[in-house]
Amino acid sequence: MNHPETLQVHGGTTHKDIIKTVRTAEIEANKNVELHGRHMYTVLFFDEANTTEAIGLIKEIMCDKSIAGMPLELCENLKIIAACNPYRQ
């Protein structure tokens, strides 16, 4: 069984990094469904999502199900979650 995909987000995380991770998670989710059936879920976790300038892209992926306005065909068994840490000065 594959483990959940985690992207440790930080100030240097780029749009390209996020897009690549989403595409990889989508492939893994489809593989997991093929291998284990429709009851297997794959989780993509964006840790510290609010620390990157690409937070808008994460919002677009999670809420709008798109990248740059182009709809994503996300596997229904791919679940995307994010953690936002409290602001610190």
C-alpha positions, 0 to 999 in steps of 0.5 A: 500500500502506498503512503500518503503524499506530503508536500512540506510547503515553505517560502521557496515552494513554487507553483511548479512544485505544487503542480508536480505534486498534484499530478504525482498524487493523481497518478498514485490515487488511480494506481491505488484504485486499480490495485485495491478497489474503490474503497482505497483513498489517497491523501495529498497533504500540504503542510504549512500551506500558508507559508508559500506565495503559492497559497492561491494555487493551493486554494484554486486546486482545493476549492475550484478543482483547477490549475490556471483556470483549467479544470482538473479531472481529479480522481474521486479517491484523491483527497487533498488537505492542507494545514495552515500554521498560526501567523508568527512575527 
